Structure formats: C-alpha cells, structure tokens
Amino acid sequence: MGTVVTETRPSIETARRALVARLAAAGIEEAALDARMLIGAALGLDLTGLVAQANRQVTADEAERLERIVQRRLAGEPVARILGIREFWGLPFHLSQATLVPRPDTETVVERALEIYRERPASMPPPRIVDIGVGSGAILLALLHEIPGAFGVGTDLNLDALRTAKRNAAALGLSDRAAFVACSYVDALAGSFDLIVSNPPYIRSADIATLSREVREHDPHLALDGGRDGFDAYRALIPQAAARLVPGGALIVEAGQDQAGEIETLMRAAALWIERPPKADLAGIPRAVSARKMPP
C-alpha cells in the first residue's frame, strides 16, 4: 500500500519571515516593511489581520498570488507600484504610470504652505490654490484636506495623471473643491491665486540614468527630467506663477539637493520676496523653497 504525502504549507508568520530574508538577500533596504505589505496585499489582510492570523497556514492560492507580486518586487518594481496606492500626509493616493510615487520629502511643501496659510488673518476668505504638475494630486489634496473651504486647481500635461488626481479627489471626498486642467504650467488659468505649489521635474537629464532602478524604470521621465542643469521647469513656472499670485500670495516649490539657492535667485528675478529660509526635509536637505508676491 502506498504512502500518502500531505503537503505542509507554512504559516503566515513563517512565510513573512522567509520573505524578509529573501528580500534582504536581494539587497532591498526595507525588507521587513516590504514583506509585510506584500503578504498583506496577497492575503487581503491589514496589519491587525496578519497578527491575528499569524499561525494559520497560507493557502495554495495565496502562495501563488504572493509569489507573483514578490517576483515583481525582486525585479525592481516599487511596492507602491505593485499595490497601486501610496500613503502621503496620512491619506491614501491611487497611482498610475503617469504619476510619481509621492515621497515623504514632498510633505515639506505641504508643511510650508500650511505655515504661510496660518499666518493669514482669520477674517480672510479661504485660499485659492494651484498645484502645477499635479500628478496624483498628493500636494493639492493634502492642502484641501487641511484647509476648510479652500478651492484648488491642479494642472498637468498628462491626461492620465489628471484622471488619477480626479479619482483621488473623489475618494477623499474633495471633488467639490478641486478642479483639474490639462495645460502647461498655468497657461490655461485665469484669475489670481493665494497659494501656488509645485513639485516640478528637477533631475538633470544626464543624472536620470544614475537614479535607483525603482525610480528610473518606474517613475515617469516627464516628471523627473529637469533639463541639462535641472532648472528648466523652474525657469518656466516661477515667472508664470508670480503673474498669477495675488499681492501677498505665496509660491512654494520642491527643490532637489543643492538647488535651493538658484531657485531663490529665479524667484527674486520674478519680483518675489524671499521672507524665510527653505524648509529642510528630515535629512536636512533644503526642500521647500517659498517666496511671496509683494503689493505694488
């Protein structure tokens, strides 16, 4: 009589630990976090569910789903791209191939914009905001989430990016306070605005090939490439933004490493007033550069 062999499948916790080791061996820096997120996605469980069900066996279907997405991660695809969603400012943002993955550094732009907004007299009406190159809508929608009654416009050249931002606005319950326009910078906009924000492309063209695999192969190059010296977008958007600001209004842009000084020079050339130093990110890099439009 033959022996019946019963396949023993690992527990969720055992599978998680094995995946951490596998990702770490592949040189992935945040192996533990990535493993938790990938297993959670494959099994449809949040952190609480993973803890509560740590000892149950992974099913064959779950193991197959997990392996498919693990192969994508090992091939260099970021977890946010695999999951199609990324948290920014504590809010979930859907992604598309036309949008950057929102990064924590960019939250400094939101922080600086809120600092400036909160200096306004309480009697003033809610601000009108523009986000140039809106992408997923992360900066604009984070500001609308924080500022009651504010209205925002996001501009972008890419229609897929605008569709993604519009989807995120709807998911966050902000559709009635946000509009999205296909144009270059603020070309199609009329009127004046209180806050203009932007995370423009600022990587030097020659440096794109040196970026991490996750960025250079998966982020849209249109949102990365800042031209030969990295300042093409700033040279275009700063004077346009200055013309659209109300007196006292503020422009806040994200800067790359060692770019803040030149950006401030461009802002002064557009008759904007630098009233405070750039706001640094957690690594100490001057990241959010701001200036105001003074009354005539």
HELIX and SHEET records of a PDB file:
HELIX    1   1 ILE A   12  ALA A   25  1                                  14    
HELIX    2   2 ALA A   31  LEU A   43  1                                  13    
HELIX    3   3 LEU A   47  ALA A   52  1                                   6    
HELIX    4   4 ALA A   60  LEU A   74  1                                  15    
HELIX    5   5 VAL A   79  LEU A   83  1                                   5    
HELIX    6   6 PRO A  104  THR A  106  5                                   3    
HELIX    7   7 GLU A  107  TYR A  117  1                                  11    
HELIX    8   8 ALA A  138  GLU A  146  1                                   9    
HELIX    9   9 LEU A  159  ALA A  171  1                                  13    
HELIX   10  10 SER A  175  ARG A  177  5                                   3    
HELIX   11  11 SER A  205  THR A  210  5                                   6    
HELIX   12  12 ARG A  213  ARG A  216  1                                   4    
HELIX   13  13 HIS A  221  ALA A  223  5                                   3    
HELIX   14  14 ASP A  232  ARG A  244  1                                  13    
HELIX   15  15 ALA A  260  ALA A  269  1                                  10    
SHEET    1   A 2 ILE A  85  PHE A  88  0                                        
SHEET    2   A 2 LEU A  91  HIS A  94 -1                                        
SHEET    1   B 7 ALA A 178  ALA A 182  0                                        
SHEET    2   B 7 PHE A 151  ASP A 156  1                                        
SHEET    3   B 7 ARG A 128  ILE A 132  1                                        
SHEET    4   B 7 PHE A 193  SER A 198  1                                        
SHEET    5   B 7 LEU A 245  GLU A 254  1                                        
SHEET    6   B 7 PRO A 286  LYS A 293 -1                                        
SHEET    7   B 7 LEU A 272  TRP A 273 -1                                        
SHEET    1   C 7 ALA A 178  ALA A 182  0                                        
SHEET    2   C 7 PHE A 151  ASP A 156  1                                        
SHEET    3   C 7 ARG A 128  ILE A 132  1                                        
SHEET    4   C 7 PHE A 193  SER A 198  1                                        
SHEET    5   C 7 LEU A 245  GLU A 254  1                                        
SHEET    6   C 7 PRO A 286  LYS A 293 -1                                        
SHEET    7   C 7 LYS A 279  ALA A 280 -1                                        
END                                                                             
